[in-house]
Amino acid sequence: MLASHQPVPTQRVALVIQYLGTNFHGWQRQKQHRTVQEEIETVIANILGYHVTLHGAGRTDSGVHAAAQVAHFDATGFIPAHRWAAVLNSYLPDDILIRASAGVSDCWHARFSAAYRRYRYTIYTEGCPNLFVKPFSWHYYHPPLDESLIQAALQPLLGKHDLAAFHRAGSKRSHSWVEVQAAECHRQGSFIHIEIQADGFLYGMVRLLVGMLAQVGSGQRTLASFTDIWKEQRRQEVKYAAPPQGLCLLRVGYPDFPFSPDVWYDTMPKLVMSPESTVNGQQSNALAMDYELLTMDSQKK
């Protein structure tokens, strides 16, 4: 049974966390819903014998993944800070993994000490669906997407702007100002990867942004129209959000971080498949070979 009061904390522990968002209703604790924060807090409480609050760097939405979410909690006890990762992984479910843990100072905060967050959105553009990429991408194949148009649309977003056009209702944030530090779009075979880095993100911002970028990339909306909408804060014209499974919190950056880059910097593998022409070429050769073998068999008979 959990104790009714929490002892005075003696150490602050930072965690680098990965999770598959598919079966979670987001990061933040919610009544009657499974969330990442609650799963980890419950395990910590069972170990310590009292409740703790896990403070995350960002609040991912339902269905969104994280390759290197960062969080911290305060605890007493005899478990060294660097051992918490192994201890927690012994009890956590298969869709959550603690990559590393470390002790930090009492003034360090997972959310307020962060210099930036970086997200990646992945779009799968082949016409035929693929079960093995479905959990981590948006299957968007018609009309075709031009990644150069998406990149051009992203460039004016660099800098500090009021992005109320990409701010979902229900947020407690008092303003919509965001400093976008990087915005990139690249195609690798059948996949388009959009990465955005900022000092912070608005509620629902990336998915609303990608939904409109898809309209630009498909030619349904002009570059000028896209830019005018967010500059003039015409939220009513931003109607579609990209689905959650294509989005991943890639990393969180800090001026003073106790973890080496191999733990947190780029731990989400990019989905890559052979270009369509190569794949079709291989398939054509295989079909030709199969046809030749069948012909030979029929002649023997």
Contacts in CASP RR format, 6 or more apart in sequence:
PFRMAT RR
TARGET T0000
AUTHOR 0000-0000-0000
METHOD contacts of the structure
MODEL  1
MLASHQPVPTQRVALVIQYLGTNFHGWQRQKQHRTVQEEIETVIANILGY
HVTLHGAGRTDSGVHAAAQVAHFDATGFIPAHRWAAVLNSYLPDDILIRA
SAGVSDCWHARFSAAYRRYRYTIYTEGCPNLFVKPFSWHYYHPPLDESLI
QAALQPLLGKHDLAAFHRAGSKRSHSWVEVQAAECHRQGSFIHIEIQADG
FLYGMVRLLVGMLAQVGSGQRTLASFTDIWKEQRRQEVKYAAPPQGLCLL
RVGYPDFPFSPDVWYDTMPKLVMSPESTVNGQQSNALAMDYELLTMDSQK
K
2 45 0 8 1.000
2 49 0 8 1.000
2 50 0 8 1.000
2 51 0 8 1.000
3 49 0 8 1.000
3 50 0 8 1.000
5 50 0 8 1.000
6 50 0 8 1.000
6 51 0 8 1.000
6 52 0 8 1.000
7 50 0 8 1.000
7 76 0 8 1.000
8 76 0 8 1.000
9 74 0 8 1.000
9 75 0 8 1.000
9 76 0 8 1.000
10 75 0 8 1.000
10 76 0 8 1.000
10 77 0 8 1.000
11 74 0 8 1.000
11 75 0 8 1.000
11 76 0 8 1.000
11 81 0 8 1.000
11 103 0 8 1.000
12 72 0 8 1.000
12 73 0 8 1.000
12 74 0 8 1.000
12 103 0 8 1.000
12 104 0 8 1.000
12 105 0 8 1.000
12 106 0 8 1.000
12 108 0 8 1.000
13 72 0 8 1.000
13 73 0 8 1.000
13 74 0 8 1.000
13 75 0 8 1.000
13 81 0 8 1.000
13 84 0 8 1.000
13 101 0 8 1.000
13 102 0 8 1.000
13 103 0 8 1.000
13 104 0 8 1.000
14 70 0 8 1.000
14 71 0 8 1.000
14 72 0 8 1.000
14 81 0 8 1.000
14 101 0 8 1.000
14 102 0 8 1.000
14 103 0 8 1.000
14 104 0 8 1.000
14 108 0 8 1.000
14 110 0 8 1.000
14 258 0 8 1.000
14 259 0 8 1.000
15 40 0 8 1.000
15 54 0 8 1.000
15 70 0 8 1.000
15 71 0 8 1.000
15 72 0 8 1.000
15 73 0 8 1.000
15 84 0 8 1.000
15 85 0 8 1.000
15 88 0 8 1.000
15 98 0 8 1.000
15 100 0 8 1.000
15 101 0 8 1.000
16 68 0 8 1.000
16 69 0 8 1.000
16 70 0 8 1.000
16 98 0 8 1.000
16 99 0 8 1.000
16 100 0 8 1.000
16 101 0 8 1.000
16 259 0 8 1.000
16 263 0 8 1.000
16 264 0 8 1.000
17 36 0 8 1.000
17 40 0 8 1.000
17 66 0 8 1.000
17 68 0 8 1.000
17 69 0 8 1.000
17 70 0 8 1.000
17 71 0 8 1.000
17 96 0 8 1.000
17 97 0 8 1.000
17 98 0 8 1.000
17 99 0 8 1.000
18 66 0 8 1.000
18 67 0 8 1.000
18 68 0 8 1.000
18 69 0 8 1.000
18 96 0 8 1.000
18 97 0 8 1.000
18 98 0 8 1.000
18 99 0 8 1.000
18 267 0 8 1.000
19 36 0 8 1.000
19 65 0 8 1.000
19 66 0 8 1.000
19 69 0 8 1.000
19 95 0 8 1.000
19 96 0 8 1.000
19 97 0 8 1.000
20 65 0 8 1.000
20 95 0 8 1.000
20 135 0 8 1.000
21 36 0 8 1.000
21 60 0 8 1.000
21 62 0 8 1.000
21 63 0 8 1.000
21 64 0 8 1.000
21 65 0 8 1.000
21 66 0 8 1.000
21 95 0 8 1.000
21 244 0 8 1.000
22 63 0 8 1.000
22 65 0 8 1.000
22 95 0 8 1.000
22 135 0 8 1.000
22 245 0 8 1.000
23 34 0 8 1.000
23 95 0 8 1.000
24 34 0 8 1.000
24 35 0 8 1.000
24 36 0 8 1.000
24 62 0 8 1.000
24 63 0 8 1.000
24 95 0 8 1.000
25 33 0 8 1.000
25 34 0 8 1.000
25 35 0 8 1.000
25 62 0 8 1.000
25 63 0 8 1.000
26 35 0 8 1.000
26 36 0 8 1.000
26 59 0 8 1.000
26 60 0 8 1.000
26 61 0 8 1.000
26 62 0 8 1.000
26 63 0 8 1.000
26 64 0 8 1.000
27 35 0 8 1.000
27 36 0 8 1.000
27 37 0 8 1.000
27 56 0 8 1.000
27 58 0 8 1.000
27 59 0 8 1.000
27 60 0 8 1.000
27 66 0 8 1.000
27 69 0 8 1.000
28 35 0 8 1.000
28 37 0 8 1.000
28 59 0 8 1.000
29 35 0 8 1.000
29 37 0 8 1.000
29 38 0 8 1.000
29 41 0 8 1.000
30 38 0 8 1.000
36 60 0 8 1.000
36 66 0 8 1.000
36 69 0 8 1.000
36 96 0 8 1.000
37 54 0 8 1.000
37 56 0 8 1.000
37 71 0 8 1.000
39 92 0 8 1.000
39 93 0 8 1.000
39 96 0 8 1.000
40 54 0 8 1.000
40 71 0 8 1.000
40 88 0 8 1.000
40 92 0 8 1.000
40 96 0 8 1.000
41 51 0 8 1.000
41 52 0 8 1.000
41 53 0 8 1.000
41 54 0 8 1.000
41 73 0 8 1.000
43 88 0 8 1.000
43 91 0 8 1.000
43 92 0 8 1.000
44 52 0 8 1.000
44 54 0 8 1.000
44 73 0 8 1.000
44 75 0 8 1.000
44 88 0 8 1.000
45 51 0 8 1.000
45 52 0 8 1.000
46 91 0 8 1.000
47 79 0 8 1.000
47 87 0 8 1.000
47 91 0 8 1.000
48 75 0 8 1.000
48 76 0 8 1.000
48 77 0 8 1.000
52 73 0 8 1.000
52 74 0 8 1.000
52 75 0 8 1.000
53 73 0 8 1.000
54 71 0 8 1.000
54 72 0 8 1.000
54 73 0 8 1.000
55 71 0 8 1.000
55 72 0 8 1.000
55 73 0 8 1.000
55 109 0 8 1.000
55 110 0 8 1.000
55 111 0 8 1.000
56 69 0 8 1.000
56 70 0 8 1.000
56 71 0 8 1.000
56 72 0 8 1.000
56 110 0 8 1.000
56 111 0 8 1.000
57 69 0 8 1.000
57 70 0 8 1.000
57 71 0 8 1.000
57 110 0 8 1.000
57 111 0 8 1.000
57 114 0 8 1.000
57 117 0 8 1.000
57 252 0 8 1.000
58 69 0 8 1.000
58 111 0 8 1.000
58 117 0 8 1.000
58 201 0 8 1.000
58 249 0 8 1.000
58 252 0 8 1.000
60 66 0 8 1.000
60 69 0 8 1.000
60 247 0 8 1.000
60 249 0 8 1.000
61 204 0 8 1.000
61 207 0 8 1.000
61 244 0 8 1.000
61 247 0 8 1.000
62 244 0 8 1.000
63 244 0 8 1.000
63 245 0 8 1.000
64 244 0 8 1.000
64 245 0 8 1.000
64 246 0 8 1.000
64 247 0 8 1.000
64 248 0 8 1.000
64 249 0 8 1.000
65 136 0 8 1.000
65 245 0 8 1.000
65 246 0 8 1.000
65 247 0 8 1.000
65 248 0 8 1.000
65 249 0 8 1.000
65 268 0 8 1.000
66 248 0 8 1.000
66 249 0 8 1.000
67 248 0 8 1.000
67 249 0 8 1.000
67 250 0 8 1.000
67 251 0 8 1.000
67 267 0 8 1.000
67 268 0 8 1.000
68 99 0 8 1.000
68 249 0 8 1.000
68 250 0 8 1.000
68 251 0 8 1.000
68 252 0 8 1.000
68 263 0 8 1.000
68 264 0 8 1.000
68 265 0 8 1.000
68 267 0 8 1.000
68 268 0 8 1.000
69 249 0 8 1.000
69 252 0 8 1.000
70 110 0 8 1.000
70 114 0 8 1.000
70 252 0 8 1.000
70 253 0 8 1.000
70 254 0 8 1.000
70 264 0 8 1.000
71 110 0 8 1.000
72 104 0 8 1.000
72 108 0 8 1.000
72 109 0 8 1.000
72 110 0 8 1.000
79 87 0 8 1.000
81 101 0 8 1.000
81 102 0 8 1.000
81 103 0 8 1.000
81 104 0 8 1.000
82 100 0 8 1.000
82 101 0 8 1.000
82 102 0 8 1.000
82 103 0 8 1.000
83 101 0 8 1.000
84 98 0 8 1.000
84 101 0 8 1.000
85 98 0 8 1.000
85 99 0 8 1.000
85 100 0 8 1.000
85 101 0 8 1.000
88 98 0 8 1.000
88 101 0 8 1.000
89 97 0 8 1.000
89 98 0 8 1.000
92 98 0 8 1.000
99 263 0 8 1.000
99 264 0 8 1.000
99 267 0 8 1.000
100 259 0 8 1.000
100 263 0 8 1.000
100 264 0 8 1.000
102 258 0 8 1.000
102 259 0 8 1.000
103 258 0 8 1.000
104 258 0 8 1.000
108 256 0 8 1.000
110 252 0 8 1.000
113 254 0 8 1.000
113 255 0 8 1.000
113 256 0 8 1.000
114 200 0 8 1.000
114 252 0 8 1.000
114 253 0 8 1.000
114 254 0 8 1.000
115 199 0 8 1.000
115 253 0 8 1.000
115 254 0 8 1.000
115 255 0 8 1.000
116 181 0 8 1.000
116 197 0 8 1.000
116 198 0 8 1.000
116 199 0 8 1.000
116 200 0 8 1.000
116 252 0 8 1.000
116 253 0 8 1.000
117 197 0 8 1.000
117 198 0 8 1.000
117 199 0 8 1.000
117 200 0 8 1.000
117 201 0 8 1.000
117 249 0 8 1.000
117 251 0 8 1.000
117 252 0 8 1.000
117 253 0 8 1.000
118 182 0 8 1.000
118 195 0 8 1.000
118 196 0 8 1.000
118 197 0 8 1.000
118 249 0 8 1.000
118 250 0 8 1.000
118 251 0 8 1.000
118 252 0 8 1.000
118 253 0 8 1.000
119 195 0 8 1.000
119 196 0 8 1.000
119 197 0 8 1.000
119 201 0 8 1.000
119 206 0 8 1.000
119 247 0 8 1.000
119 248 0 8 1.000
119 249 0 8 1.000
119 250 0 8 1.000
120 193 0 8 1.000
120 194 0 8 1.000
120 195 0 8 1.000
120 247 0 8 1.000
120 248 0 8 1.000
120 250 0 8 1.000
120 268 0 8 1.000
121 138 0 8 1.000
121 193 0 8 1.000
121 194 0 8 1.000
121 195 0 8 1.000
121 196 0 8 1.000
121 206 0 8 1.000
121 207 0 8 1.000
121 210 0 8 1.000
121 242 0 8 1.000
121 246 0 8 1.000
121 247 0 8 1.000
121 248 0 8 1.000
122 136 0 8 1.000
122 137 0 8 1.000
122 138 0 8 1.000
122 191 0 8 1.000
122 192 0 8 1.000
122 193 0 8 1.000
122 194 0 8 1.000
122 246 0 8 1.000
122 248 0 8 1.000
122 270 0 8 1.000
122 271 0 8 1.000
123 137 0 8 1.000
123 138 0 8 1.000
123 140 0 8 1.000
123 145 0 8 1.000
123 191 0 8 1.000
123 192 0 8 1.000
123 193 0 8 1.000
123 194 0 8 1.000
123 210 0 8 1.000
123 214 0 8 1.000
123 246 0 8 1.000
124 130 0 8 1.000
124 133 0 8 1.000
124 134 0 8 1.000
124 137 0 8 1.000
124 138 0 8 1.000
124 139 0 8 1.000
124 140 0 8 1.000
124 141 0 8 1.000
124 190 0 8 1.000
124 191 0 8 1.000
124 271 0 8 1.000
125 140 0 8 1.000
125 141 0 8 1.000
125 144 0 8 1.000
125 145 0 8 1.000
125 190 0 8 1.000
125 191 0 8 1.000
125 192 0 8 1.000
126 141 0 8 1.000
126 190 0 8 1.000
126 273 0 8 1.000
126 276 0 8 1.000
127 139 0 8 1.000
127 141 0 8 1.000
127 142 0 8 1.000
129 139 0 8 1.000
130 139 0 8 1.000
133 191 0 8 1.000
133 271 0 8 1.000
134 245 0 8 1.000
135 245 0 8 1.000
136 245 0 8 1.000
136 246 0 8 1.000
136 248 0 8 1.000
136 271 0 8 1.000
137 191 0 8 1.000
137 245 0 8 1.000
137 246 0 8 1.000
137 271 0 8 1.000
138 210 0 8 1.000
138 242 0 8 1.000
138 243 0 8 1.000
138 245 0 8 1.000
138 246 0 8 1.000
140 214 0 8 1.000
143 218 0 8 1.000
143 219 0 8 1.000
143 220 0 8 1.000
144 218 0 8 1.000
145 192 0 8 1.000
145 214 0 8 1.000
145 217 0 8 1.000
145 218 0 8 1.000
146 217 0 8 1.000
146 218 0 8 1.000
146 219 0 8 1.000
147 185 0 8 1.000
147 186 0 8 1.000
147 187 0 8 1.000
147 192 0 8 1.000
147 217 0 8 1.000
149 216 0 8 1.000
149 217 0 8 1.000
149 219 0 8 1.000
149 223 0 8 1.000
150 185 0 8 1.000
150 192 0 8 1.000
150 194 0 8 1.000
150 213 0 8 1.000
150 214 0 8 1.000
150 216 0 8 1.000
150 217 0 8 1.000
151 184 0 8 1.000
151 185 0 8 1.000
152 223 0 8 1.000
153 213 0 8 1.000
153 216 0 8 1.000
153 217 0 8 1.000
153 223 0 8 1.000
153 226 0 8 1.000
153 227 0 8 1.000
154 183 0 8 1.000
154 184 0 8 1.000
154 185 0 8 1.000
154 194 0 8 1.000
154 196 0 8 1.000
154 213 0 8 1.000
155 183 0 8 1.000
156 227 0 8 1.000
156 231 0 8 1.000
157 163 0 8 1.000
157 180 0 8 1.000
157 183 0 8 1.000
157 196 0 8 1.000
157 230 0 8 1.000
158 180 0 8 1.000
158 181 0 8 1.000
158 182 0 8 1.000
158 183 0 8 1.000
159 179 0 8 1.000
159 180 0 8 1.000
159 181 0 8 1.000
160 177 0 8 1.000
160 178 0 8 1.000
160 179 0 8 1.000
160 180 0 8 1.000
161 177 0 8 1.000
161 178 0 8 1.000
161 180 0 8 1.000
161 230 0 8 1.000
161 231 0 8 1.000
162 175 0 8 1.000
162 176 0 8 1.000
162 177 0 8 1.000
162 233 0 8 1.000
163 176 0 8 1.000
163 177 0 8 1.000
163 178 0 8 1.000
163 202 0 8 1.000
163 205 0 8 1.000
163 230 0 8 1.000
164 176 0 8 1.000
164 233 0 8 1.000
164 235 0 8 1.000
165 208 0 8 1.000
165 229 0 8 1.000
165 230 0 8 1.000
165 232 0 8 1.000
165 233 0 8 1.000
165 234 0 8 1.000
165 235 0 8 1.000
165 237 0 8 1.000
165 238 0 8 1.000
166 202 0 8 1.000
166 204 0 8 1.000
166 205 0 8 1.000
166 208 0 8 1.000
166 209 0 8 1.000
166 212 0 8 1.000
166 230 0 8 1.000
166 238 0 8 1.000
167 173 0 8 1.000
167 176 0 8 1.000
167 202 0 8 1.000
167 203 0 8 1.000
167 204 0 8 1.000
167 205 0 8 1.000
167 208 0 8 1.000
167 235 0 8 1.000
168 202 0 8 1.000
168 203 0 8 1.000
168 204 0 8 1.000
168 205 0 8 1.000
168 208 0 8 1.000
168 241 0 8 1.000
170 203 0 8 1.000
171 202 0 8 1.000
171 203 0 8 1.000
173 202 0 8 1.000
173 203 0 8 1.000
176 202 0 8 1.000
176 233 0 8 1.000
178 198 0 8 1.000
178 199 0 8 1.000
178 200 0 8 1.000
178 201 0 8 1.000
178 202 0 8 1.000
178 205 0 8 1.000
179 198 0 8 1.000
179 199 0 8 1.000
179 200 0 8 1.000
180 196 0 8 1.000
180 197 0 8 1.000
180 198 0 8 1.000
181 197 0 8 1.000
181 198 0 8 1.000
181 199 0 8 1.000
182 195 0 8 1.000
182 196 0 8 1.000
182 197 0 8 1.000
183 195 0 8 1.000
183 196 0 8 1.000
183 197 0 8 1.000
184 194 0 8 1.000
184 195 0 8 1.000
184 196 0 8 1.000
185 192 0 8 1.000
185 193 0 8 1.000
185 194 0 8 1.000
185 195 0 8 1.000
185 213 0 8 1.000
186 192 0 8 1.000
186 193 0 8 1.000
187 193 0 8 1.000
188 270 0 8 1.000
188 271 0 8 1.000
188 272 0 8 1.000
189 272 0 8 1.000
189 273 0 8 1.000
189 274 0 8 1.000
189 275 0 8 1.000
189 276 0 8 1.000
190 273 0 8 1.000
190 275 0 8 1.000
190 276 0 8 1.000
191 270 0 8 1.000
191 271 0 8 1.000
191 272 0 8 1.000
191 273 0 8 1.000
193 270 0 8 1.000
194 210 0 8 1.000
194 213 0 8 1.000
195 250 0 8 1.000
196 206 0 8 1.000
196 209 0 8 1.000
204 241 0 8 1.000
206 242 0 8 1.000
206 247 0 8 1.000
207 241 0 8 1.000
207 242 0 8 1.000
207 243 0 8 1.000
207 244 0 8 1.000
207 247 0 8 1.000
208 238 0 8 1.000
208 240 0 8 1.000
208 241 0 8 1.000
208 242 0 8 1.000
210 241 0 8 1.000
210 242 0 8 1.000
210 247 0 8 1.000
211 240 0 8 1.000
211 241 0 8 1.000
211 242 0 8 1.000
212 221 0 8 1.000
212 226 0 8 1.000
212 229 0 8 1.000
212 238 0 8 1.000
212 240 0 8 1.000
213 226 0 8 1.000
214 242 0 8 1.000
215 221 0 8 1.000
215 226 0 8 1.000
215 240 0 8 1.000
216 222 0 8 1.000
216 223 0 8 1.000
216 226 0 8 1.000
228 234 0 8 1.000
229 237 0 8 1.000
229 238 0 8 1.000
248 268 0 8 1.000
250 266 0 8 1.000
250 268 0 8 1.000
251 264 0 8 1.000
251 265 0 8 1.000
251 266 0 8 1.000
251 267 0 8 1.000
252 264 0 8 1.000
253 264 0 8 1.000
257 264 0 8 1.000
273 279 0 8 1.000
274 282 0 8 1.000
END
